[in-house]
Amino acid sequence: MNQILTIYFFNKKQNSNLILLAFLSLLLILLRVKITHDIYLLFLLWNLILAYLPYMLSSKIKSTMPGTFTFYFFLFGWLLFIPNSFYLITDFVHLHHSNSLQFLFDAVILTCFTVAGFYAGIASLLQIHTLGEMKFSRKKCSYLIIILCYLISFGIYLGRILRFNSWDILSNPVNLLDNIFKSLLRFEAYVFTIVMGTLILLIYGFIYGILNKKIILKSW
């Protein structure tokens, strides 16, 4: 019952919130293009689409019969694309303008896109988490979320540092797997994965904790 309530109360407004965040991000980036006549940061729109995709997939998983081919197809797609939701935070590397006013404006834009991506990622993780708790114990699901957060972080490392993307598992699998094994010997890969994974886990844990407190209060 708690799991059902968790899905209900968290999903209650999140679709409208995601739309609002996407609209605000789009508005800011178009305003930047209008003012500067520069399309430098337009790639953020594609990154945001990829960031929202895992939420769409987890929503489909939620309404798909477990154990079917469709269920595992959506689950595989979700695992493949979920790092994209949190990848946007690494786009701050593109913040390097000398004009202080433009630097500030770009920082606001990147922050808006990052918040939108993280929101979609956290919402998607919560859907998978609550669905998992319907079948497995809360303790097992907590361990699964911890593992997922660090796998997501490693996926971000592959994207930002090694410049792979989600499609490479289909278009360039041999090179991707080779680099994954090589990364196991790189100290920077462990540092990046631990730092980013811990950040994702802390944010998720904070939101999950607040959400469950709300459910307890509402159940009274």
RABEL-V377256 format. One record per residue. PHI is phi in degrees with one decimal (none if undefined). OMEGA is omega in radians with two decimals (* if undefined). D_LAST is the distance of its C-alpha to the last C-alpha in Angstrom with 2 decimals. Layout:
PHI&OMEGA&D_LAST ; PHI&OMEGA&D_LAST
This chain:
none&3.12&13.84 ; -59.2&-3.13&12.57 ; -64.4&3.12&16.04 ; -64.4&3.11&15.94 ; -64.1&3.12&12.82 ; -60.4&3.12&14.71 ; -61.2&-3.08&17.78 ; -64.6&-3.05&16.29 ; -69.8&3.13&14.67 ; -78.5&-3.11&17.72 ; -79.6&-3.00&20.25 ; -54.6&-3.08&19.05 ; -122.8&-2.97&21.48 ; -70.3&3.11&23.51 ; -61.4&3.12&26.45 ; -66.9&3.11&27.13 ; -66.3&3.11&26.75 ; -65.2&3.10&29.28 ; -64.7&3.13&31.62 ; -61.9&3.13&31.41 ; -64.6&3.12&32.19 ; -66.2&3.13&35.02 ; -64.7&3.12&36.42 ; -63.7&3.11&36.39 ; -62.0&3.12&38.09 ; -62.2&-3.14&40.65 ; -60.9&-3.12&41.34 ; -65.7&-3.10&42.00 ; -69.8&3.09&44.27 ; -69.5&3.07&46.24 ; -63.8&3.10&46.61 ; -63.6&3.12&48.02 ; -61.9&-3.13&50.49 ; -63.0&-3.06&51.52 ; -76.1&-3.01&52.14 ; -96.5&-3.03&53.75 ; 56.1&-3.07&55.31 ; -132.3&-3.11&54.12 ; -101.7&-3.01&52.11 ; -50.8&-3.02&51.53 ; -98.1&-3.11&47.72 ; -63.7&3.10&47.44 ; -61.1&3.13&46.82 ; -62.1&3.13&43.25 ; -64.1&3.09&42.58 ; -66.3&3.11&43.48 ; -63.0&3.13&41.42 ; -71.1&3.07&38.38 ; -59.6&3.11&38.98 ; -65.2&3.13&39.11 ; -69.8&-3.14&35.93 ; -83.2&-3.08&34.03 ; -57.6&3.12&35.57 ; -59.5&3.11&33.29 ; -64.4&3.10&30.21 ; -62.4&-3.13&32.11 ; -68.7&3.14&33.03 ; -67.0&3.06&29.58 ; -66.9&3.07&28.38 ; -69.3&3.11&31.26 ; -58.7&-3.11&30.43 ; -59.6&-3.09&26.91 ; -106.8&-3.12&28.61 ; -108.2&3.14&31.54 ; -64.5&3.12&32.10 ; -60.4&3.08&31.96 ; 89.4&3.14&35.36 ; -86.5&3.10&37.45 ; -61.1&-3.14&40.06 ; -61.6&3.13&38.18 ; -59.3&-3.11&35.04 ; -70.5&3.09&37.13 ; -64.5&3.12&39.13 ; -67.2&3.14&36.12 ; -65.3&3.10&34.77 ; -62.9&3.10&38.20 ; -61.6&3.12&38.36 ; -62.6&3.12&34.97 ; -60.9&-3.12&36.13 ; -70.3&-2.99&39.35 ; -103.1&-3.07&37.96 ; -59.2&3.08&34.74 ; -60.8&-3.14&36.81 ; -62.5&-3.12&37.89 ; -64.3&-3.07&34.46 ; -100.1&-3.11&34.83 ; -64.0&-3.05&38.63 ; -57.9&3.14&38.68 ; -63.7&-3.14&38.14 ; -78.1&3.12&41.60 ; -71.1&3.04&43.19 ; -64.3&3.08&43.37 ; -64.9&-3.13&46.69 ; -88.0&-3.12&48.13 ; -88.5&-3.04&47.52 ; -146.7&-3.14&51.08 ; -80.8&-3.12&52.59 ; -78.2&3.10&54.92 ; -69.9&-3.02&54.08 ; -64.9&3.14&51.33 ; -67.8&3.11&49.88 ; -67.8&3.08&49.78 ; -57.7&-3.13&48.35 ; -65.8&3.14&45.42 ; -63.1&3.11&44.92 ; -64.2&3.10&45.05 ; -64.1&3.09&42.52 ; -64.6&3.13&40.09 ; -61.0&-3.12&40.80 ; -64.2&3.10&40.32 ; -64.9&3.13&37.06 ; -62.3&3.11&35.76 ; -64.3&-3.14&36.85 ; -64.7&3.11&35.38 ; -61.5&3.12&31.93 ; -60.9&3.14&32.10 ; -64.4&3.14&33.21 ; -63.7&3.13&30.62 ; -60.6&3.12&27.82 ; -63.3&-3.14&29.20 ; -66.3&3.12&29.65 ; -64.3&3.11&26.18 ; -61.2&3.14&24.71 ; -67.8&3.09&27.12 ; -60.1&-3.13&26.41 ; -64.8&3.10&22.68 ; -60.6&3.13&23.55 ; -65.5&-3.14&25.85 ; -60.7&-3.09&23.47 ; -67.2&3.06&20.62 ; -66.6&3.11&23.30 ; -62.7&-3.12&24.77 ; -69.4&3.07&21.62 ; -74.5&-3.10&21.76 ; -113.8&-3.08&25.13 ; -113.3&3.13&25.41 ; -70.7&3.13&23.55 ; -62.4&-3.13&21.44 ; -64.6&3.13&24.24 ; -62.2&-3.14&26.97 ; -67.4&3.10&25.27 ; -64.2&3.08&24.92 ; -62.9&3.14&28.64 ; -62.7&3.13&29.42 ; -64.2&3.11&27.82 ; -60.5&3.12&29.81 ; -61.9&-3.13&32.97 ; -61.7&-3.13&32.37 ; -61.1&-3.13&32.03 ; -79.0&3.02&35.40 ; -67.2&3.07&37.01 ; -60.3&3.13&35.98 ; -61.3&3.10&37.56 ; -65.3&3.08&40.70 ; -62.9&3.08&40.82 ; -65.4&3.09&40.79 ; -60.4&3.12&43.62 ; -62.1&-3.12&45.61 ; -78.6&-3.05&45.16 ; -78.1&-3.04&45.76 ; -86.4&-3.09&48.25 ; -94.7&3.02&50.01 ; 65.2&2.99&49.67 ; -91.6&3.03&48.52 ; -131.8&-3.05&46.17 ; -60.0&-3.09&44.01 ; -73.8&-3.08&46.93 ; -65.0&3.11&49.19 ; -66.6&3.09&47.75 ; -101.5&-3.05&49.59 ; -89.7&-3.08&52.49 ; -144.5&-2.99&53.30 ; -65.7&-3.09&51.70 ; -65.2&3.14&54.54 ; -64.7&3.12&54.66 ; -63.0&-3.14&50.88 ; -62.9&3.10&50.70 ; -60.0&3.14&53.69 ; -71.8&3.07&52.00 ; -63.5&3.12&48.75 ; -65.2&3.10&50.78 ; -65.7&-3.14&52.75 ; -65.0&3.12&49.59 ; -65.3&3.13&48.73 ; -104.2&-3.10&51.72 ; -102.0&3.14&50.88 ; -63.2&-3.11&49.30 ; -62.5&3.13&48.07 ; -65.7&3.12&46.10 ; -68.3&-3.14&44.13 ; -62.2&-3.14&43.58 ; -59.4&-3.10&42.44 ; -62.5&-3.12&40.12 ; -68.3&-3.10&38.51 ; -65.6&-3.11&38.09 ; -67.1&3.13&36.80 ; -63.2&3.12&34.64 ; -66.1&3.10&33.00 ; -60.7&-3.14&32.36 ; -61.8&-3.12&30.69 ; -64.1&-3.14&28.63 ; -65.1&3.14&27.46 ; -65.6&3.13&26.47 ; -63.1&-3.13&24.68 ; -61.2&3.12&22.88 ; -62.9&-3.13&21.83 ; -67.5&3.13&20.43 ; -63.0&3.13&18.79 ; -64.3&3.11&17.11 ; -62.1&-3.12&15.84 ; -61.0&-3.12&14.64 ; -69.1&3.05&12.66 ; -65.7&3.11&11.02 ; -63.3&-3.13&10.07 ; -65.6&3.13&8.72 ; -62.9&-3.14&6.53 ; -63.8&-3.13&5.35 ; -68.1&-3.12&5.36 ; -72.3&3.08&3.83 ; -74.8&*&0.00
